[in-house]
Amino acid sequence: MDEKTIHICQESLKYFLANGVKNSSMDDLSKHLRMSKKTLYQYVDNKEDLLHKVLDTIRKYHNESNHNAWKEGKNAIEVLFNVSRKIYEFQIKVKNPFRFDLEKYYPQLWGKFQEDMRNKAQNYFRENLQQGISEGFYRDDLDIDMTSTLYMAKIDGVHHDFAKNPEKYTYRQLFEVLFEHQIRAIATSEGLSFLEKEIEHLKFIQ
């Protein structure tokens, strides 16, 4: 996408997050973007095409963000924390009513996006397990595919539980507990020593 299309997607996402998808018309978006509908339609075919491009923009940003999180970690545990934090931040940002509207009114578009994001995240977790085993921070008897699949299932469960009990837990609390439990389940004694030493620094931002 060219810079103008990216700008349109970024600004449209802000509007969608604030107002939802169903209640956002192309007239509303063109006013928000301070451009005529005729100009807007030079970059997108219709509202569904705009949403497709918005989700592509999110996907690209999220992939770059995870890549940077990977580079910032000095070992596998820090990398897993950084990537898990990015997923947490994404879940917080892409919230209702944007998410629910996409699920209800554009299920194929949202389903494909979710599948792509989930597959990418699981690939990161597989690579993280391989890194941790090579560093001696994770046990070498782990089944990489099964362990990464279980972690993704737990993340899906966190979202489901939060949606059912928002007054009982915060996303931050759930993700922090999930991350710590994951490390304690897969770490060697060396990995656990690192976790105990750094646990106060491995906290999600509220």
C-alpha positions as CSV (number, residue, x, y, z in Angstrom):
1,M,0.0,0.0,0.0
2,D,1.1,3.5,-0.7
3,E,1.5,6.1,2.1
4,K,-1.9,7.7,1.4
5,T,-3.7,4.4,1.6
6,I,-1.8,3.5,4.8
7,H,-2.9,6.9,6.3
8,I,-6.5,6.3,5.3
9,C,-6.4,2.9,7.0
10,Q,-4.8,4.2,10.2
11,E,-7.3,7.0,10.5
12,S,-10.2,4.7,9.6
13,L,-9.1,2.3,12.3
14,K,-9.2,5.0,14.9
15,Y,-12.7,5.8,13.8
16,F,-13.8,2.2,13.8
17,L,-12.4,1.6,17.3
18,A,-14.2,4.6,18.7
19,N,-17.6,4.1,16.9
20,G,-17.7,0.4,15.8
21,V,-18.0,-0.8,12.2
22,K,-21.8,-1.0,11.8
23,N,-22.4,2.6,12.8
24,S,-19.6,3.9,10.6
25,S,-20.7,4.9,7.1
26,M,-18.4,5.9,4.2
27,D,-19.8,9.4,4.6
28,D,-18.7,9.4,8.3
29,L,-15.3,8.2,7.3
30,S,-14.8,10.7,4.5
31,K,-15.7,13.5,7.0
32,H,-13.3,12.1,9.5
33,L,-10.6,11.8,6.9
34,R,-11.4,15.3,5.6
35,M,-11.7,14.2,2.0
36,S,-14.6,13.7,-0.3
37,K,-16.2,10.3,-0.9
38,K,-15.1,10.5,-4.5
39,T,-11.5,10.9,-3.4
40,L,-11.8,8.1,-0.8
41,Y,-13.1,5.8,-3.5
42,Q,-10.0,6.3,-5.5
43,Y,-8.2,4.3,-2.7
44,V,-10.8,1.8,-1.7
45,D,-13.7,0.1,-3.6
46,N,-16.2,0.1,-0.7
47,K,-16.5,-0.3,3.0
48,E,-15.6,-4.0,3.0
49,D,-12.5,-3.3,0.9
50,L,-11.5,-0.6,3.4
51,L,-11.9,-3.0,6.2
52,H,-9.8,-5.6,4.4
53,K,-7.0,-3.0,4.0
54,V,-7.4,-1.9,7.6
55,L,-6.9,-5.5,8.8
56,D,-3.9,-5.8,6.5
57,T,-2.4,-2.7,8.1
58,I,-3.0,-4.2,11.6
59,R,-1.4,-7.5,10.5
60,K,1.7,-5.7,9.1
61,Y,2.1,-3.6,12.2
62,H,1.6,-6.5,14.5
63,N,4.2,-8.6,12.6
64,E,6.7,-5.8,12.7
65,S,6.0,-5.3,16.4
66,N,6.5,-9.0,17.2
67,H,9.7,-9.0,15.2
68,N,11.0,-6.0,17.2
69,A,9.9,-7.7,20.5
70,W,11.9,-10.7,19.4
71,K,15.1,-8.7,18.8
72,E,14.7,-6.9,22.2
73,G,14.7,-10.1,24.3
74,K,18.1,-11.2,25.5
75,N,16.9,-14.8,26.0
76,A,13.9,-17.0,25.2
77,I,12.0,-16.1,28.4
78,E,12.3,-12.4,27.7
79,V,11.3,-13.0,24.1
80,L,8.2,-14.9,25.1
81,F,7.3,-12.2,27.5
82,N,7.7,-9.5,24.9
83,V,5.7,-11.3,22.3
84,S,3.0,-12.2,24.8
85,R,2.8,-8.5,25.9
86,K,2.3,-7.5,22.2
87,I,-0.5,-9.9,21.9
88,Y,-2.0,-8.5,25.1
89,E,-1.7,-5.0,23.8
90,F,-3.3,-6.0,20.6
91,Q,-6.3,-7.6,22.4
92,I,-6.7,-4.4,24.4
93,K,-6.6,-2.2,21.4
94,V,-8.8,-4.2,19.0
95,K,-11.7,-4.2,21.4
96,N,-15.5,-4.0,21.3
97,P,-17.5,-2.9,19.4
98,F,-15.0,-3.1,16.5
99,R,-14.3,-6.8,17.1
100,F,-17.9,-7.8,17.6
101,D,-19.1,-5.9,14.6
102,L,-16.5,-7.6,12.4
103,E,-17.4,-11.0,13.9
104,K,-21.1,-10.4,13.2
105,Y,-21.2,-8.5,9.9
106,Y,-18.0,-9.5,8.2
107,P,-17.4,-13.1,9.6
108,Q,-15.2,-14.3,6.6
109,L,-13.0,-11.2,6.7
110,W,-12.6,-11.4,10.5
111,G,-12.2,-15.2,10.5
112,K,-9.3,-15.1,7.9
113,F,-7.6,-12.3,9.8
114,Q,-7.9,-14.2,13.1
115,E,-6.5,-17.4,11.5
116,D,-3.6,-15.5,10.0
117,M,-2.7,-13.8,13.3
118,R,-3.1,-17.0,15.2
119,N,-0.8,-19.0,12.8
120,K,1.8,-16.3,12.9
121,A,1.8,-16.1,16.7
122,Q,2.0,-19.9,17.0
123,N,5.0,-19.9,14.6
124,Y,6.7,-17.3,17.0
125,F,6.0,-19.6,19.9
126,R,7.5,-22.6,18.1
127,E,10.7,-20.6,17.3
128,N,10.7,-19.4,20.9
129,L,10.6,-23.0,22.2
130,Q,13.5,-24.0,20.0
131,Q,15.5,-21.0,21.2
132,G,14.8,-21.7,24.8
133,I,15.8,-25.3,24.5
134,S,19.1,-24.4,22.7
135,E,19.8,-21.9,25.5
136,G,19.1,-24.4,28.2
137,F,16.2,-22.3,29.6
138,Y,13.5,-24.7,28.5
139,R,13.4,-28.5,28.9
140,D,14.7,-30.5,26.0
141,D,11.9,-33.1,26.3
142,L,9.2,-30.7,25.2
143,D,6.9,-31.5,22.2
144,I,7.2,-28.2,20.4
145,D,4.0,-28.4,18.3
146,M,1.9,-29.5,21.2
147,T,3.3,-27.0,23.7
148,S,2.9,-24.1,21.2
149,T,-0.7,-25.2,20.4
150,L,-1.5,-25.4,24.2
151,Y,-0.2,-21.9,24.8
152,M,-2.3,-20.5,22.0
153,A,-5.3,-22.3,23.3
154,K,-4.7,-20.7,26.7
155,I,-4.5,-17.3,25.2
156,D,-7.8,-17.9,23.4
157,G,-9.2,-19.0,26.8
158,V,-8.0,-15.8,28.4
159,H,-10.0,-13.8,25.9
160,H,-13.1,-15.9,26.4
161,D,-12.9,-15.8,30.2
162,F,-12.4,-12.0,30.2
163,A,-15.4,-11.5,28.0
164,K,-17.5,-13.6,30.4
165,N,-16.1,-12.1,33.7
166,P,-14.8,-8.6,33.0
167,E,-15.6,-7.5,36.6
168,K,-13.6,-10.4,38.1
169,Y,-10.3,-10.2,36.2
170,T,-8.4,-7.7,34.1
171,Y,-6.7,-8.7,30.9
172,R,-3.4,-7.7,32.5
173,Q,-3.9,-10.1,35.5
174,L,-4.9,-13.0,33.2
175,F,-2.0,-12.5,30.8
176,E,0.6,-12.2,33.6
177,V,-0.6,-15.3,35.3
178,L,-0.7,-17.2,32.0
179,F,2.8,-16.1,31.1
180,E,4.2,-17.1,34.5
181,H,2.4,-20.5,34.4
182,Q,3.7,-21.2,30.9
183,I,7.4,-20.6,31.9
184,R,7.1,-22.6,35.1
185,A,5.7,-25.5,33.1
186,I,8.5,-25.6,30.5
187,A,11.6,-24.1,32.1
188,T,14.7,-25.9,33.4
189,S,16.2,-25.0,36.8
190,E,18.3,-22.3,35.0
191,G,15.2,-20.9,33.4
192,L,13.3,-20.8,36.7
193,S,16.2,-19.1,38.3
194,F,16.1,-16.4,35.7
195,L,12.3,-16.0,36.1
196,E,12.5,-15.7,39.9
197,K,15.2,-13.0,39.5
198,E,13.4,-11.0,36.9
199,I,9.8,-11.6,37.8
200,E,9.1,-8.1,38.9
201,H,10.4,-6.7,35.6
202,L,8.2,-9.1,33.6
203,K,5.0,-7.3,34.1
204,F,2.4,-6.1,31.5
205,I,1.6,-2.4,31.2
206,Q,-1.9,-1.6,32.7
